[in-house]
Amino acid sequence: MSWEGHLSGLLVGFVFALAFKTSIAKPVRYDWENDHYDDLQDPFLQQFDEEGNFIESPKEELHTTDSSLEVHYSFKNKDP
């Protein structure tokens, strides 16, 4: 390859870098990275004991009182 091809690639690269320039996004700071974070108040961390073992919470029973749901079945007879 000639030096002209390399030079044109360099110039086009600089032009594209300036034309398609985007700002760098700031990294997301999570709650636990802040100074005022209290891990005793975190509902997720309350699921673990002092050794880091998971503590299962009792399963909540679903109680439905909505009686507005109606189901209508239609049966088709088999043709012989």
N, CA, C and O of each residue as an XYZ file, in Angstrom:
320
protein
N       0.834     -1.163      0.000
C       0.000      0.000      0.000
C       0.886      1.237      0.000
O       1.967      1.266      0.589
N       0.395      2.224     -0.667
C       1.201      3.439     -0.746
C       0.954      4.325      0.467
O      -0.007      4.134      1.213
N       1.820      5.274      0.645
C       1.695      6.170      1.787
C       0.479      7.073      1.642
O      -0.048      7.568      2.638
N       0.026      7.294      0.402
C      -1.156      8.124      0.192
C      -2.412      7.464      0.771
O      -3.280      8.141      1.322
N      -2.497      6.144      0.639
C      -3.645      5.412      1.195
C      -3.667      5.485      2.712
O      -4.723      5.665      3.317
N      -2.493      5.345      3.326
C      -2.412      5.456      4.779
C      -2.742      6.871      5.250
O      -3.431      7.052      6.254
N      -2.250      7.868      4.526
C      -2.523      9.256      4.886
C      -4.007      9.576      4.757
O      -4.572     10.246      5.622
N      -4.646      9.103      3.685
C      -6.082      9.368      3.528
C      -6.881      8.647      4.618
O      -7.882      9.180      5.097
N      -6.462      7.463      5.008
C      -7.131      6.764      6.109
C      -6.996      7.518      7.414
O      -7.945      7.584      8.195
N      -5.818      8.092      7.660
C      -5.601      8.883      8.865
C      -6.491     10.118      8.870
O      -7.121     10.422      9.883
N      -6.550     10.827      7.761
C      -7.354     12.044      7.686
C      -8.847     11.737      7.805
O      -9.570     12.435      8.516
N      -9.304     10.705      7.118
C     -10.719     10.328      7.207
C     -11.051      9.877      8.627
O     -12.143     10.154      9.122
N     -10.132      9.195      9.281
C     -10.351      8.781     10.665
C     -10.502      9.966     11.593
O     -11.377      9.964     12.459
N      -9.670     10.974     11.430
C      -9.796     12.184     12.247
C     -11.108     12.917     11.972
O     -11.762     13.391     12.900
N     -11.490     13.010     10.700
C     -12.743     13.687     10.353
C     -13.931     12.942     10.952
O     -14.834     13.563     11.512
N     -13.937     11.610     10.837
C     -15.028     10.822     11.414
C     -15.036     10.921     12.935
O     -16.104     10.949     13.546
N     -13.871     10.975     13.545
C     -13.806     11.091     15.004
C     -14.410     12.409     15.466
O     -15.077     12.450     16.499
N     -14.191     13.470     14.731
C     -14.773     14.757     15.086
C     -16.255     14.826     14.730
O     -17.042     15.431     15.458
N     -16.640     14.205     13.606
C     -18.029     14.269     13.161
C     -18.944     13.437     14.054
O     -20.062     13.860     14.348
N     -18.497     12.279     14.484
C     -19.328     11.371     15.271
C     -18.936     11.368     16.744
O     -19.104     10.370     17.445
N     -18.418     12.484     17.191
C     -17.965     12.598     18.571
C     -19.165     12.543     19.517
O     -20.146     13.262     19.332
N     -19.075     11.693     20.518
C     -20.126     11.601     21.536
C     -19.488     11.814     22.897
O     -18.299     11.574     23.105
N     -20.313     12.267     23.798
C     -19.791     12.463     25.146
C     -19.761     11.119     25.867
O     -20.598     10.250     25.622
N     -18.806     10.966     26.738
C     -18.662      9.727     27.488
C     -19.652      9.757     28.640
O     -19.685     10.707     29.422
N     -20.449      8.717     28.736
C     -21.469      8.654     29.785
C     -20.814      8.434     31.140
O     -19.838      7.694     31.269
N     -21.377      9.095     32.145
C     -20.868      8.908     33.499
C     -21.337      7.551     34.008
O     -22.465      7.147     33.727
N     -20.505      6.853     34.741
C     -20.936      5.549     35.258
C     -22.045      5.716     36.293
O     -22.090      6.696     37.036
N     -22.926      4.741     36.318
C     -24.047      4.775     37.255
C     -23.533      4.546     38.663
O     -22.754      3.627     38.913
N     -23.977      5.391     39.576
C     -23.608      5.227     40.987
C     -24.765      4.583     41.702
O     -25.858      5.145     41.775
N     -24.526      3.410     42.226
C     -25.566      2.680     42.928
C     -25.676      3.170     44.364
O     -24.781      3.844     44.876
N     -26.782      2.824     45.003
C     -27.037      3.297     46.364
C     -25.947      2.864     47.331
O     -25.543      3.634     48.203
N     -25.471      1.633     47.179
C     -24.482      1.130     48.136
C     -23.106      1.755     47.957
O     -22.220      1.523     48.780
N     -22.905      2.533     46.916
C     -21.637      3.220     46.712
C     -21.612      4.594     47.381
O     -20.552      5.208     47.493
N     -22.757      5.072     47.817
C     -22.829      6.379     48.464
C     -22.369      6.283     49.908
O     -22.408      5.213     50.517
N     -21.934      7.413     50.449
C     -21.434      7.452     51.821
C     -22.549      7.276     52.848
O     -22.320      6.706     53.914
N     -23.742      7.756     52.543
C     -24.836      7.712     53.510
C     -25.608      6.391     53.486
O     -26.660      6.291     54.117
N     -25.122      5.396     52.787
C     -25.831      4.121     52.645
C     -25.795      3.328     53.949
O     -24.736      3.157     54.553
N     -26.955      2.850     54.375
C     -27.069      2.038     55.585
C     -27.538      0.651     55.167
O     -28.686      0.477     54.757
N     -26.653     -0.336     55.270
C     -26.995     -1.680     54.810
C     -28.008     -2.371     55.710
O     -28.596     -3.372     55.302
N     -28.229     -1.874     56.913
C     -29.232     -2.472     57.791
C     -30.653     -2.126     57.344
O     -31.605     -2.816     57.707
N     -30.792     -1.075     56.569
C     -32.108     -0.664     56.086
C     -32.429     -1.215     54.703
O     -33.531     -1.001     54.198
N     -31.498     -1.911     54.089
C     -31.700     -2.439     52.744
C     -32.564     -3.696     52.801
O     -32.179     -4.664     53.456
N     -33.731     -3.712     52.127
C     -34.597     -4.894     52.194
C     -33.967     -6.129     51.554
O     -34.262     -7.250     51.967
N     -33.111     -5.945     50.560
C     -32.462     -7.103     49.947
C     -31.464     -7.739     50.900
O     -31.432     -8.962     51.031
N     -30.657     -6.938     51.561
C     -29.652     -7.481     52.469
C     -30.261     -8.039     53.745
O     -29.601     -8.795     54.457
N     -31.491     -7.689     54.047
C     -32.153     -8.247     55.219
C     -32.527     -9.707     55.010
O     -32.925    -10.381     55.960
N     -32.406    -10.207     53.789
C     -32.708    -11.605     53.497
C     -31.537    -12.521     53.828
O     -31.637    -13.730     53.618
N     -30.440    -11.990     54.335
C     -29.250    -12.780     54.618
C     -28.873    -12.635     56.086
O     -29.089    -11.587     56.696
N     -28.301    -13.713     56.651
C     -27.862    -13.642     58.045
C     -26.427    -13.138     58.115
O     -25.877    -12.688     57.110
N     -25.815    -13.210     59.303
C     -24.476    -12.654     59.503
C     -23.410    -13.388     58.701
O     -22.400    -12.795     58.324
N     -23.629    -14.688     58.436
C     -22.648    -15.462     57.667
C     -22.880    -15.375     56.162
O     -22.109    -15.939     55.386
N     -23.923    -14.681     55.745
C     -24.206    -14.542     54.323
C     -25.145    -15.602     53.787
O     -25.336    -15.694     52.574
N     -25.741    -16.412     54.667
C     -26.679    -17.441     54.234
C     -28.053    -16.823     53.998
O     -28.478    -15.913     54.709
N     -28.725    -17.338     52.991
C     -30.040    -16.826     52.623
C     -31.086    -17.285     53.625
O     -31.117    -18.454     54.009
N     -31.932    -16.373     54.042
C     -33.021    -16.680     54.962
C     -34.316    -16.647     54.154
O     -34.693    -15.611     53.605
N     -34.993    -17.801     54.089
C     -36.237    -17.840     53.332
C     -37.345    -17.186     54.136
O     -37.502    -17.434     55.332
N     -38.100    -16.356     53.464
C     -39.236    -15.731     54.122
C     -40.458    -16.613     53.889
O     -40.525    -17.312     52.878
N     -41.410    -16.595     54.792
C     -42.602    -17.418     54.589
C     -43.349    -16.961     53.347
O     -43.456    -15.769     53.062
N     -43.864    -17.946     52.615
C     -44.569    -17.621     51.379
C     -45.909    -16.980     51.712
O     -46.633    -17.413     52.608
N     -46.202    -15.954     50.972
C     -47.461    -15.260     51.179
C     -48.559    -15.996     50.427
O     -48.385    -16.383     49.271
N     -49.685    -16.183     51.091
C     -50.815    -16.828     50.449
C     -51.603    -15.784     49.672
O     -51.776    -14.647     50.111
N     -52.069    -16.203     48.516
C     -52.856    -15.306     47.690
C     -54.328    -15.471     48.040
O     -54.867    -16.576     47.971
N     -54.956    -14.408     48.404
C     -56.381    -14.411     48.702
C     -57.059    -13.524     47.672
O     -56.807    -12.321     47.600
N     -57.919    -14.138     46.884
C     -58.628    -13.360     45.884
C     -60.081    -13.234     46.301
O     -60.727    -14.218     46.661
N     -60.570    -12.050     46.248
C     -61.966    -11.789     46.577
C     -62.714    -11.243     45.375
O     -63.871    -10.840     45.490
N     -62.064    -11.228     44.228
C     -62.683    -10.700     43.025
C     -63.578    -11.778     42.424
O     -63.079    -12.776     41.905
N     -64.886    -11.588     42.488
C     -65.816    -12.578     41.943
C     -66.360    -12.145     40.594
O     -67.325    -12.734     40.108
N     -65.782    -11.154     39.988
C     -66.275    -10.670     38.706
C     -65.773    -11.518     37.543
O     -66.179    -11.292     36.403
N     -64.918    -12.467     37.802
C     -64.383    -13.315     36.750
C     -65.351    -14.454     36.478
O     -65.685    -15.220     37.382
N     -65.801    -14.566     35.239
C     -66.702    -15.639     34.843
C     -66.051    -16.425     33.727
O     -65.428    -15.860     32.828
N     -66.204    -17.734     33.795
C     -65.655    -18.612     32.767
C     -66.811    -19.324     32.097
O     -67.649    -19.924     32.771
N     -66.863    -19.261     30.778
C     -67.904    -19.936     30.001
C     -67.226    -20.976     29.126
O     -66.346    -20.656     28.326
N     -67.641    -22.213     29.285
C     -67.108    -23.303     28.483
C     -68.105    -23.628     27.381
O     -69.314    -23.617     27.610
N     -67.609    -23.914     26.204
C     -68.461    -24.423     25.137
C     -67.865    -25.726     24.638
O     -66.691    -25.801     24.273
N     -68.711    -26.753     24.632
C     -68.283    -28.081     24.216
C     -68.792    -28.351     22.819
O     -69.911    -27.985     22.461
N     -67.951    -28.997     22.040
C     -68.346    -29.396     20.692
C     -68.529    -30.903     20.684
O     -67.718    -31.646     21.237
N     -69.605    -31.341     20.048
C     -69.838    -32.771     19.918
C     -68.935    -33.342     18.844
O     -68.678    -32.708     17.821
N     -68.456    -34.555     19.096
C     -67.625    -35.214     18.088
C     -68.521    -35.740     16.974
O     -69.563    -36.339     17.238
N     -68.122    -35.521     15.760
C     -68.856    -36.074     14.620
C     -68.382    -37.496     14.382
O     -67.178    -37.750     14.370
N     -69.329    -38.449     14.186
C     -68.890    -39.847     13.975
C     -68.239    -40.093     12.649
O     -67.833    -41.218     12.360
